[in-house]
């Protein structure tokens, strides 16, 4: 029997695996120190002598020699060399001058809440006298503050945090052996993949930092190593089946890291090959073809970049094999991040973003710093911060950090674009900080839509350096979580005050997280990201159960404004709503609502249509909105202009006496208009220089030629090189009849006519 099998035979009693639902303390008991030393693999030079020392009663010397062996190896096998920690701590303190204070605060918070030897099972009252709940104990299990203990040990001279950490590690081992921990099958398992994986991530960091101190005893080092290997065994056996989501991914990252740190105990690469295979399956199934993570959340997209980066980078350091496909997939994840980036180099809030409740933007530079470290593309460099985050500093080597300091930077060239398999569509003016940007959300994950919000066909609007129509970050245990996950805090259209998210349910462990069992499914029928007029058209089935069909069309008048057409058709009378986030006043009820910012830039919402019965301003938790309501009817269309403006003089003026109005560079007429020899019959006519955009056109006379359309059509008319161009934006093919001749135009196709035709 080879050494690995012998080791595992003595350490664990193998029984049939029931993936993700075992009483792990009974099935995979914590090995004793004696059995651990007995099964050290003889094939490793020096291990036989260490075993003999331990067997002969020289326990202290055996532990000392084993710790010394792995301390030497640790200098070569981790993201940083522990021998350089004093030097790096000095540099770290210079780059991040507030880090020491922040680490100390978190370390003090943790030690104030928990004894070094704490309980690991509910119910219990923590050291601060607070009754622990599911959310709190899950965060205890993750050990997020372990790194803070280590950093404070070095940066704030808190010598007591080292024995606190080692006792904390020992405490969990003792609780596991005694069976006094939360179990996986009960919903809050201490060794569940996500919580166990996070804990290993944080403990391994603290371990490698503490290795730089002579006060980190050989006995404590060996205990930590035994705990790491025990975690590996439990994570391996409780994750035999693939499960969608980042929980298993985090556990498999931990398993891969342990196997690369301690290959002596993985001589057949059981752990490593298994972890890489499961992670590869996650990478294949959970990163969409467009490069975005399948749960559609920026938070979880970044989380998976973090996961795969850790394994990919450590594999490069240790020379461990990584499938070729990983490189392409990882690069696609960074390219997808670039595609949704805001003009100010931040990222929008999409779905369950949880770091800063109520925030409307995400930091992008830190994650793109990792992208540049792996793939030094100048466009990644444009978005990458010069310094990584405090956490990622410790994942990058000296060469990586120097490359970031001297990074090549090129402003991205991508304009309006789409992540079609994920369901994000971006209208983009450009990459100047004040440029217009709109992100439209259309999808719901087919697998595990747990983190989806009630924002199907909703959008976010950025202009003049501000998120004007935002989405908001959420946090699971907060009482407003369910409300802020649903449609009243989104830029969407509703029927009868019914939000999109329905059938709310909490999770098994009761940590506060919850999800909607029912969300609309969207269908995108048109996407035109180029030209003076760009277009998006889609529908969703969220109100079909009450007999209402709904569709949203968005026309982007490039660099100027957006035209929103929200169309409803029902079998009976309903009330229809348009919902926009922001702080507004009603300038001309209900025609114009205005948001005015501190620098006098702002946003106008202009209702071109009628049949609006009410416009109501309301809000929750300091986040406000305006809601337009239709009169009761079986069908309705909101025709709405969203016009950002940069200064006071650019605000929208009220219509003139003849009913025309000017918005940006476009003059708008309603119903019909005559411009020299040309005339139009349409619902709305937008005119700018040599371009005319018609919404709901049924007749138009262009010079000597009159065109009739059997169905109302949305068309753009322009003159190019002396020729007349007519581009159709309708969903369906249209036929224009003129002088007995038919001209057929498919959707998004252009008909070109010579002056003589």
Buried (B, 14 or more C-beta within 10 A) or exposed (E): EEBBEBBBEBBBEEEEBBEBEBBBBEBBBBBEBEEBBBBBBEEBEEBEEBBEBBEEEBBEBBBBBBBBBBBEBBBEBBBBBBEBBEEBBEEBBEBBEEBBEBBBEBBBEBBEBBEBEBBBBBEEEBEEEEEBBBBBBBBBBBBBBBBBBBBBBBBBEBEEBBBBBBBBBBBBBBBBBEEEBBBBBEBBBBBBBBBBBBBBBBBBBBBBBBBBBEEBBBBBBBBBBBBBBBBBBBBBBBBEEEBBBBBBBBBBBBBBBBBBBBBBBBBEBBBBBBBBEBBBBBBEEBBBEBBBBBBBBBBBBBBBBBBBBBBBBBBEBBEBEBEEEBEEBBBBBBBBBBBBBBBBBBBBBBBBBBEBBBBBBBBBBBBBBBBBBBEBBEBBBBBBBBBBBBEBBBBBBEEBBEBBEEBEEEEBEBBBBBBBBBBBBBBBBBBEEBBBBBBBBBBBBEEBBBBBBBBBBBBBBBBBBBBBBBBBBBBBBBEBBBBBBBBBBBBBBBBBEBBBBBEEEBBEBBBBBBBBEBBBBBEBBBBBBEBBBBBBBBBBBBBBEEEBBBBBBBBBBBEBBBBBBBBBBBEEEBBBBBBBBBBBEBBEEBBBBBBBBEEBBBBBBBBBBEEBEEBEBEBEBEBBBBBBBBEBBEBBBBBBBBBBBBEEEBBBEEBEEEEBBBBBEBBBBBEBBEEEEBBBBBBBBBBBEEBBBBBBBBBBBBEEBBBEBEEBBBBBBBBEEEEBBBBBBBBEEBBBEBEEEEBEBEBBEBBEBEEEE
